[in-house]
Amino acid sequence: MDESAALYNKLRASYESERSPDNLLVGLSGGADSVCLAHLLVCLRSEKGFRLSCVHVNHHLRQEAEEDQRFVEGLCSQWGLPLIIKRVEVSRRGNLEANARAARYKAFEEAMGECGAGMLALAHHMDDQAETLLMRLMRGAGPTGLSAMRTRRQAVWRPLLSVRRSDIEDYLNARGIPWREDESNHDSRFMRNAVRSRLIPLMEELSPDCVPNIASASGLMGDEEEYWQLYSNKWLDENASLHPSCLF
């Protein structure tokens, strides 16, 4: 089995594990990861027959933002995908990245309501997961924070968390599918970019499998957190009372 078939099979297995939702919305920035996910879902749609729409959020933070939007519009037209464009204003006061994320997720929620989608598919991958865990570790996070992203959290589905960034780019290159490069991803003044370009390469010199190992550790912590949350809720349901008969 070639890598492309393996990638498609991973997506299909993840989709089926989510009980095969019939209406999906995919976040499409125009970057390699979201373009790859959208193409995989287009292929899966032809097999499974679900409804598929895209949402593109224009943050107006980069000079290339309008070009990114036009690229996404062309791609969706080519692939026969309904597209929702969300143009948002991001406050530059405080943490710009956090503000952009908040505006983006609000736009995602609005778009889900507009197209009636029951699930939002996002293209975070294994490298994103490892970077997130390392950033949270440096900030002193506990088990909840170190569990980082989950494949499914409420209505958000991230089916590519077990896939490397290099495999995503290989998939697109093999098919001649273009994508947009965000030049700000190379600006090491941002913590994530510094982790990606400086810290992880050094770690890989010491331990070549560190990225999948870090991502795996994050998944294990997430599983433990879910277990103890379920255990605690079950114990409280069985033993706790808002009106105890006595205090001792």
C-alpha positions as semicolon CSV with decimal commas, in nm:
position;residue;x (nm);y (nm);z (nm)
1;M;0,000;0,000;0,000
2;D;0,145;0,339;-0,099
3;E;0,150;0,635;0,140
4;S;-0,140;0,809;-0,038
5;A;-0,367;0,509;0,001
6;A;-0,263;0,477;0,366
7;L;-0,351;0,842;0,426
8;Y;-0,694;0,799;0,267
9;N;-0,760;0,483;0,467
10;K;-0,670;0,663;0,790
11;L;-0,921;0,934;0,708
12;R;-1,194;0,685;0,618
13;A;-1,137;0,486;0,939
14;S;-1,153;0,805;1,146
15;Y;-1,472;0,914;0,966
16;E;-1,636;0,578;1,030
17;S;-1,532;0,587;1,396
18;E;-1,727;0,913;1,424
19;R;-2,044;0,731;1,309
20;S;-2,019;0,863;0,953
21;P;-2,165;1,216;0,990
22;D;-2,377;1,323;0,694
23;N;-2,294;1,695;0,686
24;L;-1,938;1,821;0,728
25;L;-1,777;2,164;0,722
26;V;-1,401;2,183;0,663
27;G;-1,188;2,482;0,755
28;L;-0,989;2,575;0,443
29;S;-0,714;2,833;0,485
30;G;-0,537;2,747;0,160
31;G;-0,232;2,604;0,338
32;A;-0,101;2,255;0,263
33;D;-0,267;2,082;0,557
34;S;-0,619;2,218;0,497
35;V;-0,595;2,169;0,119
36;C;-0,491;1,807;0,174
37;L;-0,779;1,746;0,415
38;A;-1,030;1,905;0,179
39;H;-0,908;1,689;-0,112
40;L;-0,921;1,372;0,098
41;L;-1,276;1,458;0,205
42;V;-1,378;1,523;-0,157
43;C;-1,255;1,172;-0,240
44;L;-1,432;1,027;0,064
45;R;-1,752;1,212;-0,026
46;S;-1,765;1,027;-0,357
47;E;-1,757;0,700;-0,161
48;K;-1,980;0,789;0,135
49;G;-2,217;1,047;-0,010
50;F;-2,215;1,302;0,273
51;R;-2,262;1,676;0,233
52;L;-1,938;1,874;0,237
53;S;-1,885;2,250;0,259
54;C;-1,585;2,472;0,325
55;V;-1,530;2,785;0,529
56;H;-1,246;3,030;0,472
57;V;-1,171;3,294;0,734
58;N;-1,007;3,612;0,608
59;H;-0,841;3,778;0,908
60;H;-0,707;4,079;0,711
61;L;-0,375;4,040;0,895
62;R;-0,151;3,977;0,592
63;Q;-0,109;4,157;0,262
64;E;-0,162;3,823;0,090
65;A;-0,499;3,762;0,260
66;E;-0,703;3,857;-0,047
67;E;-0,488;3,632;-0,267
68;D;-0,541;3,346;-0,021
69;Q;-0,916;3,399;-0,044
70;R;-0,914;3,401;-0,425
71;F;-0,704;3,083;-0,426
72;V;-0,955;2,907;-0,198
73;E;-1,246;3,030;-0,408
74;G;-1,085;2,885;-0,721
75;L;-1,009;2,554;-0,552
76;C;-1,364;2,514;-0,423
77;S;-1,505;2,598;-0,765
78;Q;-1,278;2,336;-0,923
79;W;-1,375;2,067;-0,671
80;G;-1,746;2,151;-0,658
81;L;-1,745;2,258;-0,294
82;P;-1,986;2,514;-0,145
83;L;-1,778;2,785;0,021
84;I;-1,858;3,023;0,303
85;I;-1,630;3,327;0,332
86;K;-1,597;3,487;0,672
87;R;-1,422;3,824;0,689
88;V;-1,328;3,909;1,047
89;E;-1,161;4,196;1,227
90;V;-0,894;4,092;1,477
91;S;-0,803;4,314;1,769
92;R;-0,432;4,396;1,781
93;R;-0,448;4,466;2,153
94;G;-0,292;4,194;2,368
95;N;-0,204;3,855;2,218
96;L;-0,261;3,881;1,843
97;E;-0,247;3,504;1,786
98;A;-0,501;3,437;2,060
99;N;-0,729;3,710;1,929
100;A;-0,710;3,569;1,575
101;R;-0,789;3,221;1,704
102;A;-1,093;3,346;1,897
103;A;-1,224;3,533;1,591
104;R;-1,163;3,229;1,371
105;Y;-1,350;2,985;1,593
106;K;-1,641;3,226;1,627
107;A;-1,655;3,243;1,247
108;F;-1,642;2,862;1,227
109;E;-1,937;2,837;1,465
110;E;-2,138;3,084;1,258
111;A;-2,058;2,897;0,936
112;M;-2,167;2,565;1,087
113;G;-2,504;2,718;1,165
114;E;-2,535;2,860;0,814
115;C;-2,474;2,529;0,636
116;G;-2,630;2,303;0,900
117;A;-2,310;2,103;0,952
118;G;-2,292;1,882;1,257
119;M;-1,913;1,857;1,258
120;L;-1,621;2,085;1,178
121;A;-1,314;1,916;1,024
122;L;-0,980;2,086;1,092
123;A;-0,643;1,986;0,950
124;H;-0,413;1,992;1,253
125;H;-0,150;1,720;1,216
126;M;0,111;1,535;1,421
127;D;0,372;1,810;1,399
128;D;0,115;2,063;1,523
129;Q;0,040;1,832;1,815
130;A;0,407;1,798;1,914
131;E;0,460;2,174;1,887
132;T;0,153;2,242;2,101
133;L;0,264;2,004;2,376
134;L;0,614;2,155;2,388
135;M;0,477;2,509;2,405
136;R;0,241;2,417;2,688
137;L;0,516;2,229;2,870
138;M;0,732;2,542;2,863
139;R;0,442;2,736;3,014
140;G;0,407;2,488;3,299
141;A;0,083;2,315;3,197
142;G;-0,059;2,019;3,386
143;P;-0,202;1,694;3,242
144;T;-0,508;1,866;3,090
145;G;-0,296;2,117;2,899
146;L;-0,037;1,857;2,797
147;S;-0,306;1,636;2,645
148;A;-0,319;1,912;2,379
149;M;-0,552;1,842;2,085
150;R;-0,790;1,548;2,062
151;T;-0,912;1,382;1,744
152;R;-1,265;1,469;1,852
153;R;-1,364;1,738;2,097
154;Q;-1,731;1,832;2,095
155;A;-1,816;1,922;1,733
156;V;-1,453;1,957;1,617
157;W;-1,293;1,665;1,433
158;R;-0,917;1,652;1,364
159;P;-0,857;1,337;1,157
160;L;-0,494;1,413;1,060
161;L;-0,338;1,416;1,408
162;S;-0,157;1,089;1,329
163;V;-0,012;1,228;1,002
164;R;0,322;1,407;0,959
165;R;0,345;1,742;0,781
166;S;0,589;1,590;0,531
167;D;0,335;1,321;0,436
168;I;0,074;1,589;0,370
169;E;0,306;1,778;0,136
170;D;0,408;1,454;-0,036
171;Y;0,040;1,375;-0,097
172;L;-0,021;1,713;-0,263
173;N;0,299;1,709;-0,466
174;A;0,222;1,362;-0,601
175;R;-0,108;1,496;-0,739
176;G;0,015;1,837;-0,853
177;I;-0,220;2,012;-0,610
178;P;-0,098;2,362;-0,519
179;W;-0,131;2,536;-0,185
180;R;-0,056;2,874;-0,033
181;E;0,247;2,942;0,186
182;D;0,205;3,177;0,481
183;E;0,533;3,366;0,506
184;S;0,460;3,452;0,870
185;N;0,514;3,083;0,950
186;H;0,886;3,149;0,909
187;D;0,893;3,439;1,155
188;S;1,070;3,296;1,462
189;R;0,950;3,584;1,678
190;F;0,635;3,376;1,721
191;M;0,678;3,096;1,973
192;R;0,530;2,819;1,757
193;N;0,752;2,907;1,465
194;A;1,061;2,909;1,688
195;V;0,967;2,567;1,828
196;R;0,915;2,434;1,475
197;S;1,228;2,576;1,313
198;R;1,478;2,572;1,601
199;L;1,377;2,345;1,886
200;I;1,231;2,042;1,709
201;P;1,522;2,003;1,460
202;L;1,762;1,999;1,757
203;M;1,548;1,742;1,937
204;E;1,533;1,527;1,624
205;E;1,915;1,522;1,615
206;L;1,908;1,365;1,960
207;S;1,601;1,146;1,903
208;P;1,485;1,107;1,539
209;D;1,139;0,979;1,643
210;C;1,073;1,255;1,893
211;V;0,777;1,409;1,705
212;P;0,563;1,092;1,690
213;N;0,673;1,005;2,044
214;I;0,572;1,347;2,177
215;A;0,239;1,328;1,994
216;S;0,184;0,979;2,137
217;A;0,256;1,104;2,488
218;S;0,000;1,377;2,438
219;G;-0,258;1,120;2,332
220;L;-0,186;0,903;2,637
221;M;-0,232;1,199;2,871
222;G;-0,556;1,285;2,697
223;D;-0,683;0,928;2,740
224;E;-0,597;0,938;3,111
225;E;-0,768;1,273;3,155
226;E;-1,084;1,141;2,988
227;Y;-1,079;0,827;3,203
228;W;-1,047;1,018;3,530
229;Q;-1,311;1,268;3,425
230;L;-1,556;0,984;3,353
231;Y;-1,457;0,809;3,677
232;S;-1,506;1,127;3,882
233;N;-1,842;1,203;3,723
234;K;-1,960;0,845;3,785
235;W;-1,851;0,859;4,151
236;L;-2,024;1,193;4,203
237;D;-2,345;1,065;4,040
238;E;-2,344;0,764;4,273
239;N;-2,226;0,922;4,597
240;A;-2,264;1,297;4,604
241;S;-2,572;1,484;4,720
242;L;-2,670;1,848;4,730
243;H;-2,879;1,777;5,039
244;P;-2,684;1,544;5,272
245;S;-2,882;1,408;5,565
246;C;-2,599;1,493;5,802
247;L;-2,259;1,657;5,784
248;F;-2,070;1,392;5,985
